[in-house]
Every structure is written in structure tokens, then in C-alpha cells.
Amino acid sequence: MDEGSLCRIAANLDLPREKIKVLYQSPDRANIYHQRRILKQPVDVMNLKASLSFILPVLLDRNFKKCQIFCCTRFSTDIISSWIKSELQKMSGSIPNSILVAKLTGDNSRVEKERVMEMFKNGACNILVCTDVAGMGVDVADLNFSVNVGIPKNAWKMKQQSGRLGRGGEQSLDVTLVFPQKGSSAPEPSLRKAMKDSPCIRSALNNLFVLSNPLVDYSSEAISLDCNDAGCELEENCKCSHCKCCTSCTASCNCIKSSQDPNSIMESILGVGDENYRLAQQILSEEVSSDEDSCDESDEEETGVEDGSNETSLFPGSDDVG
């Protein structure tokens, strides 16, 4: 609840604002790693594989639990859920799986929403692709992985969505795909700045979420565990507080065990990386190489380029344009 809402409540009750005491719980969730992945273009039907392929190996790993993917629009929910189903089906020949993908938007009735959420809770469905209708009030066991396809509209929605993770204190990963957003789905400027430019994403989100009022005191625990205290020399990956916080903080760690690779960090947090995971990565890598070769051949045909021939421009005389 923001300060403006509290003032309106006080006015309706004919009470001075200082008479209303705010009871709160700190918004900080230290067990959730905030990972930022910056894309040049918005996620759409033409670049789904390039934008979201990192998810697929995780879904096929034997240690995978549950994943919730939040989309800013109903259209995105439709195309992403259909794409994931199609990709899992294509891989079933090499990696047998019976993973069920469910979709949930504002178009669903209350009965449908309750049915899908019950499936997600009891494990009948492991992947839920949804808009923010499936954020508030959802308590799902074993949910340790979420993906925000775009920055949510405001800090409240951001916290609401990431707050579904790690309810029992389990180490969890919250990935946000950051790309240009315009129109009704564009995030508030302060939230976009926190996700793109802040030295600590976790701290910046907490500061946006809390009430900026002297009547409210949000105390926060300082990040204090350095590499020596964490015993990184005995670990495969750096375990200091910076490397357990967010993308921005990890980038500031100079430990030789610190990884800047988002996939390596994801594997470490989620405990994935078995033979299914590696095979899925290999299949996707081969598909990308094949797609690139096809594009190259197509470009050669369109431009009239053949081995040993001179290049023919699609725009004759364009080289002379000053």
C-alpha cells in the first residue's frame, strides 16, 4: 500500500495520518537471486528461440521442480505457452518427457483459474505461463524459478510476482528479460531505472517498494558475507553475498570463482545440469547453427551471391549514396 492510499484512508476515517500505525514485514527476500537478461528487441513470435531457449534445458532436467512465466499481455501468454509446448514435443524424441504446460490470463473464468492453480499446486502441471492474474495470493510449494517476460508495470507487481518464489526459504531464481517496452505495458520509469541502472537490483527494488515516510521504518540487513567468510576456495562457485544477490552485485565481485555467465548462475541456483539438460543445450545449439546456415543460404539466393562471384546489391547505386 502506498502513502497516498494511507492518507485517503485517514481522511475517510476523519483521523490524522500519524494516528494510523503501519504494521509491515520487510520486503527483502534474500533467498531470491534477481537475474537481469537484456535483449535488444521485444520478445515476439519471430525471436522466441533466441529470447527464451535458456528455459528449455531447465524444464527437461531431472531436478526441475516448477516454473512460472509472467507475461505483460495475453497475446504474449498465448504465443509463449504454445512455443514451449511445441519445443518440448519436438525434443520428446531425444528426451522423453510428459511435462504439462498450463496458461492463465484474464480471459479465463474463475472456475478455470481455480482448476489451473490447483493443478500447479499439486504438481500435475509444472509450468505456468500467465499474466499477473496468477500472482497475488498464490502459495505454491517447490516453486523456485520464475521468468518475467518484460519488466512489470510497477514495483508492487514486481514484488508480487517474485514473491511467489522460495516460500520455505529455498534458494530461488527470478529472471527478468529487459527490452524496450512502450504503451500500456511499459513499466514505471523508476522501476525501469532500478532494473537497468542500479548497482544492486535487490536493494533498488526494496527501496521502491517501501513507504517513504518517517512514520515507517523498514530496516534491512546489510550485505556482509565476503569471499573469505564464504569459503569460496572450497566451493565450485563463489558463495559471497554479492554473488547470491543479483546480476549487478555479481558483476562487482572479483573472486576467481565468481561467474558472470547467466546460465552458469542459473544452473548453480536451481541445481540443474544433468545429462538431459546438456543434451537439450546441444540440440538447441545445433538448431541455431542450422537456422543460421539456412539464413545465409537464403541471403545468397536473394542477393545473387555465389561462391567466387561478385556481390550484387539489392539496391543498385546505393554504394554511391553519400
N, C-alpha and C positions, 0 to 999 in steps of 0.2 A: 504494500500500500504506500502511495506516495504522500508527500506532505500536503499537497492540495486537497486530497481526499480527507485527510485527518482534519484539516481546517473546516471543510464543509460539514463533516460530522459534528464538530464542536459547535458550529453555528446553528445547525438543526436542533441540537440539544440545548441551545442557549447557554453554553458553557465556554469559559475562556480556554484557549488551546492548551495552556500549561496544566489544566486540570486533567487532561487525558494522558494517562501513562501508557507508554508503548512497551508491550512485552514482546520480546523477539528472540529469535535464535540466529546466531551468526550465519550469514550466507556462505561462508567459506566451506569448501569440501576438498580437503587436502588429498583425499584418495583418488581424485579425478584429475587425469592429465589432460590439459587443453591443447590439442594439436591443431595448428593452422596450416592449411594447404592452399596456396594462392594459385588461381587459374586466370589465364588471360581473357577467356571468353566465358559467358554464362553456360551452365550445363543445359544442353538441349539434345534433341534426338540425333543430331549429327556428330556429337562428340562424347557420347555416353561411355564408350570404352576407354577413351583417353582420360576421362574425368573420374570414372568410378571403378576401373578394373582392379584397383588395390583392395577392394572389398571382397571380391570373389574368392581368392585363396583362403581368406579367413573363414568364410562361410563353409568351406569344404574341409577345414582342419578338424580332426577328431576332438580337439579340445575346445572347439567353438561352442558357445553357450547360446546367447541371444543377442540380437542386434535390432536397434530401432533407427530408422532413417527418416528424418524430418525434412519435408519439402515446403517451399513457400507457397506453392499453388497446387490446385487439384490436378491440373494438366501435368505438372512435373511428377506428381504422385503416380499418375496413370502410366506414363512412359517409363519411369524408372522401375516400377514394380514389374511391368511387362518385360523389360530388358533383363532384369535379374532372373526371372523365371526362364526366359529363353536361353540365357547363358548357362544356367545350371543344367538345363535339359541337354544342351549341346555337349557339356562336359560329362554327362552321366555315362557315356560310353567308356570313358577312360577312368572316371572317378565315380563309381556308383553312389547315388545319393537319393534321399527321399525328403529333401528339405521343402517345407511348405512356406510360401511367401504370401502374406496377407496384406491387404490395402485398406486404409481407413481415411475418409475425408468427411467434410461436412455434408456430402451427398448421402451418406449412409444414415439409415434410420436409427433411432435409439436402440431398437432390438438388435439390429445388425452390429452396432458398435459394441454392445454388451457381449454378443456372441464372439466377435473377433477378439476382444480384450480377454475374454475368458480362455480362449484358445492360446493366446500369447502367454497368459499367466501360467497355465498348466503345462506348457511345453509342446502342445500339439502343433503350434506354429512357432518357429524360431526367429523369423524375420518379419518385422512390421514396417511397412512403408506408409507414411501418414503425413497429414498436415498437423498443425498444433492442436487439433481436437483430441488427440491421444496423448496430450502432455499432462495436464492438470489432474491430480488425484489418482494417478496411476502408480501402483506399487507392485512391481514385478520382480520376483526372485531371479537371480542368476543373470540379470541384465548388466553387462559390463562394457558394452560397445554401442556407441551412438554416432550418427553422422548427420550433421546439419548441411543440407544442400543449399548453401547461401546463408548469410547472416540473418537471424530472426529480426523482426521489426524493432524490438526494444529489449532492454536488459532483463525485464521481468520474464519475457518469453524465453530468453536465452537461459536464464537460471532455471526456469520451469522445466525446460527440455533436458538440460544436462542433469538436473536434479533427480531424474528417474534412475540414474546410474548408481551402482555400488551402494545400495541401501544398507548392506551389512558391513560397510567399511572395506569392501573388496576393491582392489586396485582396478580402475576402470579408465577407459579412453573415450574422450569426447572430441570428435574430429569436426572441424568447420571448414567447408570449402568456401573460400573468399574469392568473389569475382564481381564484375560490375553489375549492380542492381539498380534498376530505375522503376519509376512508377509506384504503384501501390505496395509492391513487395520490397521496396528499398528500406534499409534499416535507418534508425535514427543516426544522425551524424556522430553523436558522442559514442555510440556503440560501435560504429564502423571504425572510428579512430582507435578505440580500445583494442579491437581485433587486429588492426593493421599496424599501428604505430607505437603501441605501448611497450615499455621494457619488460613488463610482466603482465601477461594476459589475465591470469587468475586474479591478481591484485586489482587490475583495472576494472574487471567485471564486478568484483566485490564493491569497489568504490561507486560504481554506477548504480548498484542495486540497493545500497543502504540509504537511509534517510539522512539528508544533510541538515540536521537540526541539532542544536545544543542540548535538547531535551532527550536525545537518543545517543547512547554510546555503544558503538559497535567495536568491541575490542577484537584484535586479530593477532594470531600467533606469528611471531617473526620467523622468517626462514633462517635457520641457524645451522643446519647439518651440512658441514663441508665435506670435501672428499676424504680427508684424513679420518674424520669421525665415522664416515660411512663404510670405511674399509674397502674402498674401491679396488685396491690391489688384489683382493681375494675374490672379486666378482668378475663376471663376464662383461657386464656393463656398469657404467658409473651409477652409483646409487645416492649421490648427494641430493640435497633439497632442490637445487636448480634443475637437475635432470629428471626430477619427479614432479615438476610443476607444470611447465608449459613450453611451447616451441620457443618463445622469446628467451626464457631463462636458460633453456638447454643450449641455445646458441652462445650464451655468455660463459659457459663452462669450458675451461681449458684442460680438463682432465683427459689423459690419453685414452681412457675407457669410455669417454663421452661420445655418443654417436649423433650426427646431425641428419642421418638418413631417416625420414619419417616412417618408412616400412620397418626398419630395424627396431625403432622405438615402439611401434605398434606390436611387433612380434614379442618383444620383451614384456610389455604390459599385459597383453592378453594371453601370453603363454602358448602362442601358436608357432608353427614352423615344422610340422611333421611331413611325412612323405607326400600326403595328399596336397598339402599347402605348396610344397616345392614343385610338384607335378603341375598344379594349376598355374603357378607362375610361369613354368616352361611353356605350357600350352598357349597362354596369353601372349608371351613374348614371341612365339612363332607366328601367331596370328597377326600381331602388329607388324612383324617383318614382311609377312605375305601381303598385308594391306599396303605397306609402303612400296613394295615391288610392283603391285598392281597399279598404284597411283603413278609411279614413274613410267610404266609402260603406256598408260593412258595419256599421260602428258606428252610422251614422244609421238604417239599417233596423232594427237590433236595439233601439235606444232610442226609435224612433218619431219621430226628428227630421227635419223637412223645412224647406226654405227658408221663412222667415217664420213658422214655427210655434214654439210654446213647447216647451222641452225636457221630455221625460217621463223620469223616473228609473226605472231598473230596480228600485230598492229604495225604494218609496213610503214616505214618512215618514222616510227616512234623514237628511234635512236637519235634522230636529228632534233628532237624537241629540246629546247634549251630550258 
